[in-house]
């Protein structure tokens, strides 16, 4: 690895904001951690915290692409994933997604609290 075009500054900032256990990455490996970013919620707004973390994943992807560590197709795919999730939806669709995510988190918490298996 070359150290990235930004010398890992974007990754360090992400870890500073979200904690050292949440590292941005490219592809599904990075974006799959969005739910964790929501739970950490350093910006005191779950949707904004998730969006910022996803943007750090895009920056990470660009950083590695620009330094030659990954191919441009990976970066283009990550940009597409970010835009599809955050920019190509209406406000109403975003709100519905946030409600559904909050309900899912609540349901999972209640299952855990009461010791109920999700598939029962």
C-alpha positions in Angstrom: 0.0 0.0 0.0 1.2 3.5 -0.8 -0.4 5.2 2.2 -3.2 6.7 0.1 -3.3 9.9 -1.7 -4.4 11.7 1.4 -1.9 9.9 3.6 -4.9 8.3 5.5 -6.1 11.7 6.8 -9.7 11.0 5.8 -9.6 7.6 7.6 -8.0 9.2 10.7 -10.8 11.8 10.8 -13.5 9.2 10.5 -11.9 7.2 13.4 -11.6 10.4 15.4 -15.4 11.1 14.9 -16.8 7.6 15.1 -14.2 5.9 17.4 -11.2 3.7 16.6 -13.3 0.6 16.2 -15.2 1.9 13.1 -12.9 2.1 10.2 -14.1 3.2 6.7 -13.5 0.9 3.8 -14.5 0.6 0.2 -17.2 -1.7 -1.3 -19.8 -3.7 0.8 -17.2 -4.1 3.5 -17.3 -0.4 4.4 -20.9 0.4 3.7 -22.2 -2.6 5.6 -21.0 -0.8 8.8 -23.5 2.1 8.4 -25.8 0.7 11.0 -23.0 0.8 13.5 -22.4 4.4 12.6 -26.1 5.1 13.3 -25.8 3.5 16.8 -22.6 5.4 17.7 -24.4 8.6 16.4 -21.6 11.1 17.2 -23.5 13.9 15.4 -26.6 13.4 17.5 -28.7 12.8 14.4 -28.7 9.1 13.3 -29.4 9.8 9.6 -26.7 12.4 9.4 -24.2 10.2 11.3 -24.9 7.4 8.9 -24.6 9.7 5.8 -21.3 11.1 7.0 -19.8 7.6 7.7 -20.9 6.6 4.2 -19.2 9.7 2.8 -16.0 8.7 4.6 -16.3 5.3 2.8 -16.5 7.1 -0.5 -13.5 9.2 0.4 -11.6 6.1 1.4 -12.5 4.5 -1.9 -11.3 7.6 -3.8 -8.1 7.8 -1.7 -7.2 4.2 -2.6 -8.2 4.6 -6.3 -6.2 7.8 -6.7 -3.1 6.2 -5.2 -3.4 3.1 -7.3 -4.3 0.7 -4.5 -7.7 -0.2 -6.1 -9.2 0.2 -9.5 -11.4 3.0 -10.7 -14.3 0.6 -11.1 -14.3 0.1 -7.3 -14.5 3.9 -6.7 -17.2 4.3 -9.4 -19.3 1.5 -7.8 -19.0 3.1 -4.4 -20.0 6.5 -5.7 -23.0 4.9 -7.3 -23.9 3.1 -4.1 -23.7 6.4 -2.1 -25.8 8.3 -4.6 -28.4 5.6 -4.9 -28.8 5.5 -1.1 -28.7 9.2 -0.4 -29.2 11.4 -3.4 -31.7 9.5 -5.7 -34.6 9.3 -3.2 -37.2 11.8 -2.2 -37.4 13.3 1.3 -40.5 11.2 2.0 -38.6 8.0 1.0 -35.7 9.0 3.3 -38.1 9.6 6.2 -39.8 6.2 5.6 -36.4 4.5 5.6 -35.5 6.2 8.9 -38.7 5.2 10.5 -38.3 1.6 9.3 -34.7 1.5 10.6 -35.7 2.9 14.0 -38.6 0.4 14.3 -36.2 -2.5 13.4 -33.7 -1.3 16.0 -36.4 -1.1 18.6 -37.8 -4.6 17.7 -34.3 -6.1 18.0 -33.7 -4.4 21.4 -37.0 -5.6 22.7 -36.2 -9.2 21.5 -32.9 -9.0 23.2 -34.3 -7.5 26.5 -37.0 -10.2 26.7 -34.8 -13.0 25.5 -37.0 -13.8 22.5 -35.5 -15.4 19.4 -36.3 -13.4 16.3 -37.5 -16.4 14.3 -40.0 -17.7 17.0 
